[in-house]
Amino acid sequence: MLIMRGAFSLQWHITDRCDQRCKHCYIWSNSEMIDTNNELDLYQCKLVVGQFIDFCKIVDCLPLITVTGGDPILSPNFWDILSYINERKIRVNLLANPYHLNPKILSEMEKCGVRSYQLSLDGMEKVHDSIRRVGSFRATLEAIKLINKTKIRSTIMSTVSLFNYHEIAQVARLCATYNVGGFGFARYNSPNMTLCKDGGEKTEINCQISPFEYRSFLAQMWKVYCELADSKTFFMLKDHLFKAYLYEEGIFHVEPNKEKIVYDGCNCGIRHLTLLPNGDIYACRRFNSPIGNIYRNKFEEAFFSENMGKYRRYDKYKGCSACELLGYCRGCHAVSAEYTGDFFNKDPQCWRLVGQNVL
């Protein structure tokens, strides 16, 4: 299958240090495995940047680095890493927490070439704070106001589950009210979530949205996006199942794809890699997908490895391989992997039956 080229994204987790303990966090769900003493030092980080530039030349893509964590600003090498990325003239975005921002910090980020700063809102105040941390909701709104006074683009991402999906439309409207630069959402990729009740008692809740509930949710969000089309917020169709919904509604059209070109959809195995603080290279951070380690492998060795190649076997994608939207969607197989243990299983929230247009 041919691949359409463009920007190649490296999601770089420079640290696991964080002052939140989000209920859906894939890092702190395995907190016993976290070792902040095992992070790449500054010299190694600079080598990473150089290797990524060389790799992007090989695959004929523009380099894009998203620096994240944990909360990346808690890394002792944060500012040196940002400065070096900027020195090498690579586009850089941040995915971080709201707690350490002030006008001086944001001014320094501007000087380091930061283009966007992504924060999270997983519902309105009560729901969001129950997932993230008490006070996080208001801190995020204050951070948005600070970011919007700079040239850095504010972005909000929501993690959607059965626990909070009923509030995501409100979050989208709130983003428009606050003139957020961009808003999108992705699904929580586990069927369950552990929450703490008042008093510290832990309870496990079901987070599984049924396929048709999810289709109805996408329909609701599309309606909200259309209502807010004149706002300053750009509404991202991050979940690839949006393509399936818009296709069924006659809004998105596909041409015969005889050459089997990948135009859009999941970037796993195509234009994305993840680098962890300890040097592990992952195909995608949303599921357990190690394909190498930067101490032993260059990016091109990991990207063209047999371990990575299996994620490009689109004929193995159950439910997707015979679908006319294969080159545009493919759902989220990280969700498949976490729900079923098999990356190639059908996306648990995809409502389409192959060969039939089930509405």
Order of alpha helices (4+ residues) and beta strands (2+ residues): beta-alpha-beta-alpha-beta-alpha-beta-alpha-alpha-beta-alpha-beta-beta-beta-alpha-beta-alpha-beta-beta-beta-alpha-alpha-alpha
